[in-house]
Amino acid sequence: MNYLLVGILVLGVLIAAYFILASQTDTFTGRWVAWKSSGIEDYLLFPSRAVEKAPPVFHFKDSHSSSRFSKIPYQHKGKLQEKELETLLAETGTTAFIVIKNDEILYENYFNGYQRDSIVTSFSVAKSITSLLVGAAIDDGYINSLDDPVTTYIPELLKTDPRYKNITLGHLLSMKSGIAFKDTDIPWHDKSRAYYHPRLREVVTQLPIATAPGETFVYNTFNPIILGIVLERATGQSVSEYTESRLWKRLGAEYDAFWNVDSEEGNMAKMESGFNARAIDFAKLGRLILKQGNWNGDQVISANWIEKSTKVDPQNIIEKFGENTLYQNGWWIYKPTATDKYTVFGWGHLGQYLFIFPDDNMLILRFGKEIGKVDSWRQIAQKIVTIINEP
């Protein structure tokens, strides 16, 4: 037997199989092979649903001055360093960076081929937007409360496991649902399925339960997708339609936005990662939090919901991140200490950040292609807040 010939034939078959899979981007495996690691331009790969703006456009007052930010201290691998802010931003793959205080833009700049009208993606900042939509649906009476069992809205989950009746919307929003989740990027684990799968409705209605709800924090990206189905059924609208009418058209957005969906057939909004807009309009979501849900006299989201989502509640401390970090209603929170400022933030893959500093009436947004060689963008943002507030 000619083993060399057999080996060549086998290799040829494997290569052919690879390219066949790579061409089948309507399947989960094909997408995983063809699209590879996630990146900030993945919004071009998935189908999308428009979220249109409406007049009048809200403009922050522009007091932009780069001279305010000369040398910025930061840490990389625990070592204290210092650079000009714009050098640091350019070298770390940053695409957009905005600093706003008291509705004034103190700094706004774009890097690495991006500009003001460039689309930036949310990645997991979408989970915080999901929280706003759930709050809006409660305000509108479509959802009774976070204590509602998820089976009230998705009764077929009872066929998957009767214990789903014990999982509430609050458990889903706080990442304490108990639904099984393997957080790795290998294709047969859940993180990849949640991101790439073209039929998310089927996936999230057949998930096993691992632990009792309310006991353990597990950052499970299936949870917001399930909440997306709840929003659809409760409101009778698509997620993009509800986002448009309840948020985007009321915030004076400068540009249209859009949600990615899993596929044309599935039409399931990617609640875990797929909201796309311009950085300046993401800032308006932060302003809504600073204003306790009120937009120039229009109570877009109830102040009660904003307070519940952002007020430090010790039961939401995430111990593996230390005693000062919380996850609450889709938002990360860093509680105030002697050295750290009270911070509410949305946090997405590859360094997408919407930092909100309620005590200082400030917002800092950082979007990027990668995190870059810094240990903590939150610490950098906090240092900028301190610099701004210095007399």
Helices and strands as residue ranges (DSSP letters): H 3-23, H 28-35, G 42-44, E 48-51, E 61-62, G 66-68, E 71-76, E 79-84, H 85-91, E 94-101, E 104-110, E 119-121, H 125-139, G 150-152, H 157-160, G 162-166, H 169-173, H 190-196, H 200-204, H 222-235, H 239-246, G 248-250, E 257-260, E 275-278, H 279-290, E 294-295, E 298-299, H 303-310, G 314-316, G 319-321, E 325-328, E 331-334, E 343-348, E 352-357, G 358-360, E 362-368, H 377-389
